[in-house]
Amino acid sequence: MKVLVVEDNNEKYNRVHALLERAGVATNEITHVIAAAPAYQHLRNTQFDLMLLDVNIPRRLGDAQAQRGGGLELLRELGRETDLRRPTYIVGLTAYEDVVAEFGSAFEEQLWSLVHYTESSDQWIAQLLVKVNYIQAANRSRNFSDGETYGCDLAIITALDTVEADAVQALPLSWETLRLQHDETRYLSGTLSKADGTKSIIAASAPRMGIPASAVLSTKVIQQFRPRYIAMVGICAGRKDKVSFGDLIVADPTWDWGSGKLISEDGSPKFLPSPHQLDLDPDTASLLRGMAKDAAMLGEIKRAAKGNKPKTELSVHVGPLVSGAAVVAHKPTFDGLLDQHRGILGVDMEAYAVAAAAIGSGKPRPRFVVIKGVSDYADENKDDDFQEYAASASALFLLHAAKEFL
């Protein structure tokens, strides 16, 4: 992301530069000029994604004073037919309220914004961060892959746009809606701040439950955004003698329990399973198994999770989570799946789709993580009592995990 900052106040520029670095913009991608003349020169030679333009700037280097509205002349020149390369986005930035009142409409006429910079308020920081994050997400969505470079750090998939998506949107990741051209999917673009920089997050929900819808969405997200990790959170059914309501299951491995062959034996149909099991990345599995032992963190997650809380303490299990095309609310059917893997912990309708999309994608391939909260036992007593809690806990655990593996 290339940024041109036209600003003659060094203290103000230093704060803007720090904000851009915090948002993940590399220092060598930031160009700073203090007057209109050198800005014209850079705009002839470089295509910038964003120009931050002070309204009052000198015309030329060496001018003693900034010209009131000098930045507006540059803005108007960009609207004419010239040899200047127009920045993709322009944001005005001024420390004076009277300048906002006088020149704000000139920016609005061209659908640009004029931000009021003040040392006593961080509102301008939030406004610029939203713009920078949006531009970064838009760039990632349209850049073709070189087979090596990831476009974002984490993509989060949910199978429902209600309880599961609500749990993801509740995460403190400064979400902004992102719309892509010719794509009806509603994406969210967010950021996770860490000591080593800001991490970029994308989230989306499938239009319906099941392997096909989640496979299509996962594939689309991988192609559009090229995430380092693709994760799914939400709810699943658990094995009653192995897990409790609200417990979290990390899928390792996962497969489609309906994969196989149906034959006739003595006149009756018989299913011969042929599972294609996909394993969690060993390093990620090791990290999550270690986190599963952190009782203090799990207690924090349970307290923070929304919804009706079960009486048992929150536990995390790393083990087999099998996927299928149908909702299972029949205990004998669930018990029959144990023939495919005696260690099955739960069943859902999407985990295998996310894993298969990740492993089958083009390079650079993301690592997959599926974390589901147990909301029922796949029997006749299936209800919604713990759905909100299970979805919320799975999303919060992913957030803690992301702080470790991103």
C-alpha positions, 0 to 999 in steps of 0.5 A: 500500500503506497501512501503520499502524505502532503503535510508541512507540520513535522509533529503532525506528520510524525503522528500520522506516520506512527498511525500508518505503521501501526496499521501495517503500512511499511515505512518505505511505502510512505512518501512525505512532502511538505509542499505542493510542487514536490507532491505534483512530481511524485504524482506524475511518477507513482500510483498511490493508494492513498493521499493524506492532504493538508489543506494549508500547504506551501506551494513550493519548497522554501516558501515561508508560509503555508497557503490557506487552501493550498491543498485544495488547488492540488485536489482540483488539479487532480480532477482535470485532465493532466499527466498526474496519476490520481490516488485511489483515495484522498483524505484531507487533514487539517488542525483548524476547525474554521478550515473544516467549515470553509473547505469541507464542502469542496472535499465532499463534492468529490466524495472525499472526506476532510478529517479534523486533526486534534492533539486532544482527541483520537477520533481522527485516528479511528477515522484514518484507521478505518480508511487504511484498513478498508484500502488494505482489504480492497487491495488484497481482494483484487491482487493476483497471487504470486504463489508466495505472498499471503494477502491477509493473516486470518479468515474466519468462516461461519456456517450461519449468519445468525448465532455463529456470525454474531459471535464473530462480530462481537469480537473486538476487531474493529470490524468494517463491512467490505463489499467486493465488485460482482460478489454478493457475499458480505465480508467483514474486515477487521484488525488485531493489534499485537506487539509485532504489528497489526494483523488483518482479519476477514470474516464471512458467513455461508448462505446456508449450512452444509458441506457444499455452501461452506466449501464454496465460501472457503474457496472464494475467500482463499482465492480473494484474500489469500489468508495465512490461516482459515478458521471456522467457529460455531456449533456442533453436536458432541459425543455424550460420554466424551464431552460436555455442553459448551465444550470446544472441539478442535477438529483433528482430523476431520472427514466426510462421514458420507463418503463411501459406497452403498452396496447390496448385501442379502437384498439389503443396502449396506454402506461401506465408508471410505473416509478421506481424513484431513489432519490439523497442521502439527504445529497448530495442533501442538499450540492448541493442545497447550492452550487447552491446559490453560485453566485461567484462560478457559475460565476467562473465556467462559465468563466473557462468553454470551448466552446460557452457560452450562454448569461444567467448566469449559474444556477444549478437546483436540480430536476427530470431528466428522462432517456430514450432509445432514443434521444428526439428531438420532443417537443410533446414527451417531453411534454408527459413525464410531465404526469409522473412527472410535475416537470421534468427539463430535459431528457437524456439517462443515468442518471437512469443507473448510479443511478440504478447501484449504488443502486443495487451494493454490499456493500459498495455501492457508492452514486450517483450524476448525473450533466448534462448541458443543450445543447438543448430543445429536440425539432426540433431545436436540435443542438450542439452549446452549447454541449462543454460548457454544458459538461465543466460546468458540469465537473467543478461543479462536481470538486467544489462539490468533494472538499466539499463532499470527 
